[in-house]
Amino acid sequence: MTTPTHERRIEMYPLRSRVLEVVAVERVTPRMIRVHLGGPDLEGLRSDHFADHVKLWFPNERGEHVLPVVEDDRCLNFRDPDVVFRDYTVRALDAERLTVDFVSHDHGPAGRWAQAAEPGDRIGVLGPRGTTWITVEFDYHVLLVDETALPAAARYIEELPADARVFAFFEVVDAAEEQGLDVSDDVRITWLHRGDAEPGSTDLLPEAFRELELPEGDGFVYAAGEADTLKPIRRLLKERGFVRNVTCEVDGYWRRGTANLDHHDAEDDE
């Protein structure tokens, strides 16, 4: 494998505190909830990369909804103990709606909020803080994600050229969680079912990558999900000649036993 000539550029956006309203809620699968957000504050919001994320600010345990306070391009109450926020990928964005997919569960503020969300509910939104531009053409693309990163992976596929060659491996609970994605014949999706195993406890994704026979040419790999399960994938990427932030990106979205993991920290503790 060669290292393609490419340009990687990070563009920062002005930081703005927004309050959006739920305009629609739908069940994509039994465990995935899609929430569409809108309102006047949507104006000017940008998301130009499949992995862009926003911080969503939820009501705290006392029912108080403390919203982000921004001055001079800085969030002043980011560390306030009364605020509750979580990072979420932008599933889609247009002039009318910001769309975010939530994994439905009862053990976190985001999942509980999404389960109860109704049109008219308000939520604080901060970001995206910026985006990453990559100018390069690859011969193929490999996606290795669990359900938390499935929204980013699905957007990735949608934004690729129609004839892009993709090998996607999606870890979910069971067949009921297999989303209906509109893809071309050049996109091969393999659904990996963990069954009764705890999320973040399997080696399904690294094993899938280990067994994948890579095509000829220059490829790009995106892997995301539970931080510790990604460590074997990082090692495999090095062994197979992929270069971090050039021909591959690995993003620890969450870690078992850790609330509100900072994905930047997950990159540094290999």
C-alpha positions in Angstrom: 0.0 0.0 0.0 1.2 3.5 -0.8 0.4 6.7 1.1 -1.8 8.8 -1.1 -1.0 12.5 -1.6 -3.6 14.3 0.3 -4.5 17.5 2.0 -5.9 17.4 5.6 -7.2 20.7 6.9 -9.1 21.6 10.1 -11.5 24.5 9.9 -12.8 25.9 13.2 -16.3 27.4 13.4 -17.4 30.3 15.6 -18.8 28.8 18.9 -22.5 29.6 19.4 -25.0 28.5 22.0 -28.3 27.3 20.5 -31.6 26.2 21.7 -33.5 23.9 19.3 -36.9 22.2 19.5 -37.9 18.7 18.7 -39.9 18.7 15.5 -40.3 14.9 15.0 -39.2 11.6 16.6 -39.1 8.2 14.9 -38.0 4.7 15.7 -35.4 3.6 13.2 -35.1 0.2 14.9 -36.3 -1.0 18.3 -33.1 0.4 19.9 -32.4 3.4 17.7 -34.3 6.7 18.0 -34.0 9.4 15.4 -34.8 13.0 16.7 -35.2 15.9 14.3 -34.5 19.3 15.8 -35.4 22.7 14.3 -36.1 26.3 15.2 -34.7 29.8 14.5 -31.4 29.0 16.2 -30.6 26.4 13.5 -29.6 29.3 11.2 -25.9 29.3 10.5 -25.2 25.8 11.9 -22.7 23.9 9.8 -21.6 20.3 9.5 -19.3 19.4 6.6 -17.7 16.1 7.7 -19.4 12.8 8.5 -17.8 12.6 12.0 -18.7 16.2 13.1 -20.4 16.2 16.5 -22.4 18.5 18.6 -22.7 18.7 22.4 -26.3 18.3 23.4 -27.2 19.8 26.8 -29.9 17.9 28.8 -31.9 18.6 31.9 -30.0 17.6 35.1 -31.3 15.3 37.8 -33.2 18.1 39.5 -35.0 18.9 36.2 -33.0 22.1 35.6 -32.0 22.7 32.0 -28.8 24.7 32.3 -27.8 25.8 28.8 -24.3 26.7 27.4 -23.1 30.2 28.0 -20.7 31.5 25.3 -18.6 34.6 25.3 -15.6 35.5 23.1 -15.8 32.1 21.4 -15.5 30.2 24.7 -18.1 28.2 26.7 -18.0 29.7 30.2 -20.0 27.0 32.0 -18.5 23.9 30.3 -17.3 22.5 33.7 -20.3 23.6 35.8 -21.4 20.7 37.9 -25.1 21.5 37.2 -24.8 21.0 33.4 -25.4 17.7 31.6 -24.1 17.3 28.1 -23.1 14.4 25.7 -21.4 14.3 22.3 -23.5 13.2 19.4 -22.7 12.8 15.7 -24.7 14.9 13.3 -26.6 12.3 11.3 -28.0 14.9 8.8 -28.3 18.6 8.5 -30.3 20.8 6.2 -31.9 24.3 6.3 -34.8 23.0 8.3 -33.5 20.2 10.6 -30.6 18.9 12.5 -31.0 15.1 12.8 -29.4 13.0 15.6 -29.7 9.3 16.2 -29.8 8.0 19.8 -29.2 4.5 21.1 -32.2 3.8 23.3 -31.4 2.9 26.9 -32.3 3.8 30.4 -28.9 4.2 32.1 -28.0 7.7 30.8 -29.5 11.2 30.5 -29.3 11.2 26.7 -31.0 7.8 26.2 -33.7 8.7 28.7 -34.3 12.0 27.1 -34.6 10.5 23.6 -37.1 7.9 24.8 -39.4 10.6 26.2 -38.8 13.2 23.5 -41.9 14.9 22.0 -42.3 17.7 19.5 -41.8 21.0 21.3 -39.2 19.8 23.7 -36.2 22.1 23.9 -32.5 21.1 24.0 -29.3 23.0 24.2 -26.8 22.6 21.3 -23.2 23.6 21.2 -21.0 23.1 18.1 -19.9 21.6 15.9 -16.7 23.3 16.9 -15.1 22.7 13.6 -14.6 20.1 10.8 -11.9 18.2 9.1 -11.4 18.5 5.3 -9.6 15.6 3.6 -8.8 16.0 -0.1 -7.9 12.6 -1.5 -9.5 9.8 -3.5 -9.3 6.3 -2.2 -9.8 3.0 -4.1 -11.8 1.5 -1.3 -13.2 2.3 2.2 -13.5 0.1 5.3 -15.9 1.0 8.1 -15.7 -0.8 11.5 -18.3 0.5 14.0 -20.7 -0.4 16.7 -24.2 1.1 16.9 -23.0 4.3 18.6 -21.0 5.2 15.5 -23.4 3.8 13.0 -25.0 7.2 12.3 -21.5 8.6 11.3 -20.8 5.5 9.2 -24.2 5.7 7.4 -23.6 9.4 6.7 -20.1 8.5 5.4 -21.5 6.0 2.9 -24.2 8.5 1.8 -21.7 11.2 1.1 -19.3 9.1 -0.9 -19.5 9.0 -4.7 -22.1 6.5 -6.0 -19.4 4.2 -7.3 -17.3 4.1 -4.2 -16.2 0.7 -3.0 -17.1 0.1 0.6 -16.6 -2.7 3.1 -18.8 -1.9 6.2 -18.9 -4.0 9.4 -21.6 -2.9 11.8 -21.9 -4.5 15.3 -25.4 -4.5 16.7 -27.4 -6.6 19.1 -29.4 -8.7 16.6 -31.1 -8.7 13.3 -33.8 -6.3 14.5 -31.2 -3.6 14.7 -30.2 -3.9 11.0 -31.1 -0.5 9.5 -32.4 -0.3 6.0 -29.7 1.8 4.2 -30.0 2.8 0.6 -26.7 1.8 -0.8 -25.2 0.8 -4.2 -24.0 -2.6 -5.3 -20.4 -1.4 -4.6 -21.2 -1.2 -0.8 -20.9 -4.5 1.1 -22.5 -4.3 4.5 -21.9 -7.1 7.1 -24.0 -7.0 10.2 -22.3 -8.5 13.3 -24.7 -9.7 16.0 -23.3 -9.8 19.6 -26.5 -11.3 21.0 -26.5 -11.4 24.8 -22.9 -10.1 25.1 -22.5 -6.8 26.8 -21.9 -3.8 24.5 -18.2 -3.2 24.2 -17.2 -6.7 25.3 -16.7 -8.5 22.0 -13.9 -8.8 19.5 -16.3 -8.9 16.5 -15.0 -5.8 14.8 -11.2 -6.6 15.1 -11.8 -10.1 14.0 -13.8 -8.9 11.0 -11.0 -6.6 10.0 -8.4 -9.3 10.6 -10.2 -11.7 8.2 -10.9 -9.1 5.5 -8.8 -9.5 2.4 -8.0 -6.0 1.4 -8.3 -5.1 -2.3 -5.5 -3.7 -4.4 -4.9 0.0 -4.2 -5.1 2.7 -1.6 -7.7 2.3 1.1 -9.1 4.3 4.0 -10.4 2.8 7.3 -12.7 4.4 9.8 -13.2 2.6 13.1 -15.3 3.9 16.0 -17.1 2.6 19.0 -16.1 1.4 22.5 -12.6 2.7 23.1 -11.0 -0.5 24.5 -12.3 -2.7 21.7 -10.6 -0.4 19.2 -7.1 -1.1 20.6 -6.6 -4.3 18.6 -7.9 -2.5 15.5 -5.3 0.2 16.0 -2.6 -2.5 16.1 -3.9 -4.2 13.0 -4.0 -0.9 11.1 -0.3 -0.4 11.8 0.5 -3.9 10.8 -1.4 -3.5 7.6 0.3 -0.3 6.6 -2.4 2.3 7.4 -1.3 5.7 8.7 -3.1 7.5 11.5 -5.0 10.6 10.3 -3.9 9.9 6.7 -5.3 6.6 5.6 -7.3 5.8 8.8 -9.2 7.4 11.6 -10.0 5.6 14.9 -12.4 7.3 17.3 -13.3 6.0 20.8 -16.9 7.2 21.2 -17.4 5.7 24.6 -15.8 3.4 27.2 -17.4 0.8 29.5 -17.8 2.1 33.0 -16.9 5.7 32.0 -19.5 8.5 31.8 -19.2 11.1 29.1 -15.8 9.9 27.7 -13.7 12.6 26.0 -12.9 11.0 22.7 -9.6 13.0 22.5 -8.5 11.3 25.7 -9.3 7.9 24.2 -6.9 8.6 21.4 -4.0 9.2 23.8 -4.3 6.2 26.2 -3.4 3.4 23.8 
